[in-house]
Amino acid sequence: MKIYLNPEISCDTPEEFLETYINSGCPTTYNEDGTIQCEEGRDRSVTDLFYLTSTYFPEVTLKEVVKILSRFAIDHPDYIMLHCGWIHKVTLYSGVNRGGFTSQDKDYEEVGLAHAGFNAKGIDGYSTEDYYNMITND
């Protein structure tokens, strides 16, 4: 699956691309047919961020994107990856202060993930536990 930006962001690495995209307020993304995939300013699912990044960096893997997002969430305390009950996927959620966010597992929180005591698979087939394993296992 490919997800596009218009205008495109010019970056040299997947890390730079994702940081620029997120810090730009998550601009609107588009499907291959030009229809809107997701509007500007919305929290994005990890898999959508992977599809977006892999459109411009075809060699990037999901595991690499998850690790990039983990580092981003650690470096930016207002972001955390958590399972969203609205879209039924793990998202990079903004606008929280991790210090005030209750997670039932501190190991998860240390890598920028929230684990709320359940391991629901999202509609994309991934859970917070899957991402935790990608981050912590090489």
Secondary structure as a PSIPRED ss2 file (coil, helix, strand):
# PSIPRED VFORMAT (PSIPRED V4.0)

   1 M C   1.000  0.000  0.000
   2 K C   1.000  0.000  0.000
   3 I C   1.000  0.000  0.000
   4 Y E   0.000  0.000  1.000
   5 L E   0.000  0.000  1.000
   6 N C   1.000  0.000  0.000
   7 P C   1.000  0.000  0.000
   8 E C   1.000  0.000  0.000
   9 I C   1.000  0.000  0.000
  10 S C   1.000  0.000  0.000
  11 C C   1.000  0.000  0.000
  12 D C   1.000  0.000  0.000
  13 T C   1.000  0.000  0.000
  14 P H   0.000  1.000  0.000
  15 E H   0.000  1.000  0.000
  16 E H   0.000  1.000  0.000
  17 F H   0.000  1.000  0.000
  18 L H   0.000  1.000  0.000
  19 E H   0.000  1.000  0.000
  20 T H   0.000  1.000  0.000
  21 Y H   0.000  1.000  0.000
  22 I H   0.000  1.000  0.000
  23 N H   0.000  1.000  0.000
  24 S C   1.000  0.000  0.000
  25 G C   1.000  0.000  0.000
  26 C C   1.000  0.000  0.000
  27 P C   1.000  0.000  0.000
  28 T C   1.000  0.000  0.000
  29 T E   0.000  0.000  1.000
  30 Y E   0.000  0.000  1.000
  31 N C   1.000  0.000  0.000
  32 E C   1.000  0.000  0.000
  33 D C   1.000  0.000  0.000
  34 G C   1.000  0.000  0.000
  35 T C   1.000  0.000  0.000
  36 I E   0.000  0.000  1.000
  37 Q E   0.000  0.000  1.000
  38 C E   0.000  0.000  1.000
  39 E C   1.000  0.000  0.000
  40 E C   1.000  0.000  0.000
  41 G C   1.000  0.000  0.000
  42 R C   1.000  0.000  0.000
  43 D C   1.000  0.000  0.000
  44 R E   0.000  0.000  1.000
  45 S E   0.000  0.000  1.000
  46 V H   0.000  1.000  0.000
  47 T H   0.000  1.000  0.000
  48 D H   0.000  1.000  0.000
  49 L H   0.000  1.000  0.000
  50 F H   0.000  1.000  0.000
  51 Y H   0.000  1.000  0.000
  52 L H   0.000  1.000  0.000
  53 T H   0.000  1.000  0.000
  54 S H   0.000  1.000  0.000
  55 T H   0.000  1.000  0.000
  56 Y H   0.000  1.000  0.000
  57 F C   1.000  0.000  0.000
  58 P C   1.000  0.000  0.000
  59 E C   1.000  0.000  0.000
  60 V C   1.000  0.000  0.000
  61 T C   1.000  0.000  0.000
  62 L H   0.000  1.000  0.000
  63 K H   0.000  1.000  0.000
  64 E H   0.000  1.000  0.000
  65 V H   0.000  1.000  0.000
  66 V H   0.000  1.000  0.000
  67 K H   0.000  1.000  0.000
  68 I H   0.000  1.000  0.000
  69 L H   0.000  1.000  0.000
  70 S H   0.000  1.000  0.000
  71 R H   0.000  1.000  0.000
  72 F H   0.000  1.000  0.000
  73 A H   0.000  1.000  0.000
  74 I H   0.000  1.000  0.000
  75 D H   0.000  1.000  0.000
  76 H C   1.000  0.000  0.000
  77 P C   1.000  0.000  0.000
  78 D C   1.000  0.000  0.000
  79 Y E   0.000  0.000  1.000
  80 I E   0.000  0.000  1.000
  81 M E   0.000  0.000  1.000
  82 L E   0.000  0.000  1.000
  83 H E   0.000  0.000  1.000
  84 C E   0.000  0.000  1.000
  85 G C   1.000  0.000  0.000
  86 W C   1.000  0.000  0.000
  87 I C   1.000  0.000  0.000
  88 H C   1.000  0.000  0.000
  89 K E   0.000  0.000  1.000
  90 V E   0.000  0.000  1.000
  91 T E   0.000  0.000  1.000
  92 L E   0.000  0.000  1.000
  93 Y E   0.000  0.000  1.000
  94 S E   0.000  0.000  1.000
  95 G C   1.000  0.000  0.000
  96 V C   1.000  0.000  0.000
  97 N C   1.000  0.000  0.000
  98 R H   0.000  1.000  0.000
  99 G H   0.000  1.000  0.000
 100 G H   0.000  1.000  0.000
 101 F C   1.000  0.000  0.000
 102 T C   1.000  0.000  0.000
 103 S C   1.000  0.000  0.000
 104 Q C   1.000  0.000  0.000
 105 D C   1.000  0.000  0.000
 106 K H   0.000  1.000  0.000
 107 D H   0.000  1.000  0.000
 108 Y H   0.000  1.000  0.000
 109 E H   0.000  1.000  0.000
 110 E H   0.000  1.000  0.000
 111 V C   1.000  0.000  0.000
 112 G C   1.000  0.000  0.000
 113 L E   0.000  0.000  1.000
 114 A C   1.000  0.000  0.000
 115 H C   1.000  0.000  0.000
 116 A C   1.000  0.000  0.000
 117 G C   1.000  0.000  0.000
 118 F C   1.000  0.000  0.000
 119 N C   1.000  0.000  0.000
 120 A C   1.000  0.000  0.000
 121 K C   1.000  0.000  0.000
 122 G C   1.000  0.000  0.000
 123 I C   1.000  0.000  0.000
 124 D C   1.000  0.000  0.000
 125 G C   1.000  0.000  0.000
 126 Y C   1.000  0.000  0.000
 127 S C   1.000  0.000  0.000
 128 T H   0.000  1.000  0.000
 129 E H   0.000  1.000  0.000
 130 D H   0.000  1.000  0.000
 131 Y H   0.000  1.000  0.000
 132 Y H   0.000  1.000  0.000
 133 N H   0.000  1.000  0.000
 134 M H   0.000  1.000  0.000
 135 I H   0.000  1.000  0.000
 136 T H   0.000  1.000  0.000
 137 N C   1.000  0.000  0.000
 138 D C   1.000  0.000  0.000
